[in-house]
Amino acid sequence: MKQLPLTKQQLIAAMISLSLGSVAQAALTINGSPDSGSSARIGWGGADNLSEARNIMYQSDSSGTTNMTNTNRYNTTYRGDFGSSDMIPISTASRSVAVIDAETGESIYEKDADIARPMASITKIMTAMVVLDAGLDMREELKLDPEDFVGPKRASSRLKSGDRLNRAEMLLMSLMKSENPAAKSLARNYPGGYSAFMRAMNRKAQDLGMTTAFFGDPTGLDKRNVASSTDLVKMVRASGNYDVIRRFSTTKSYDFFVSNYSSGNRTYKANNTSSLIRAGGYPIGISKTGFINEAGRCVVMETRVNNRPAIIVILGANSSATRWGDAKNILNSLATRRTV
């Protein structure tokens, strides 16, 4: 198979240093080179590939010490109580909003933040954490089966039954492009199968203290997937400990090489579902959008403004314009808020 050209941006997006807590670290890299004649595929490699990834992803300061960029570590517990810090002076149109200072855990804006609501594809952040917690081989090729396209709702997809991507590519496709069949395939190929994956999702939610959360499927198409904005803050905060979620969820675009033995191979050019990520005008470290009719337009983000990290959850916007208007309003207000 012919090697597809990779831009420097795509290569950097693919070269991930993955932190899995107590699980041994691995690295995301590209298998093959422009001269090898092999297909360009994302994959987790061994020690040699980890060293190669570090050469790209790590930066050296003047003392020669290596420091990896964008690796904030957050606990999932809070030092402060919600409502105990200065609120940002804004008004939002979405049904439920929570903004917290990720350094202190204190709320700086709330609107009906304790009411459980459908979360749509925000679900895929939990899906990603459960996949990564399992420490599975990210080089393993997964094939999309017809059942991966069956769910609680009909949803459009540019993927096809028989498409083959490895686990890393399925994860990138889920977080960046929000492809539902990719998320379903990740769950189906979990140790113990789909049912075991769903149990793991709900167990992870309990472990994070998400008392209002329930997950009925790994994609977010199930309207039973619900959580309050304050509980989704906990989920986003926990996902900050996974470098691969940071990198994949904020990748602007990627050209996937998709194998399909029946219909032929093709290139799938994918863009991030977030207009803010695509525009690149705001410092966003984690991002995920969502939409089903019951949930409205949703988005969660981690950002760093005025040298202070914040997590933003927006649920139930009645339009994309409302969702992004609320998000920009919050981000601009964070830039001017008092931080001392």
Helices and strands as residue ranges (DSSP letters): H 8-14, E 16-20, E 23-31, E 41-45, H 47-57, E 58-60, E 66-68, E 96-101, E 106-111, E 117-118, G 120-122, H 123-133, E 141-143, G 146-149, E 164-166, H 167-172, I 173-177, H 180-188, H 193-207, E 226-227, H 229-239, H 243-249, E 253-258, E 266-271, H 275-279, E 284-292, E 296-305, E 308-317, H 320-336
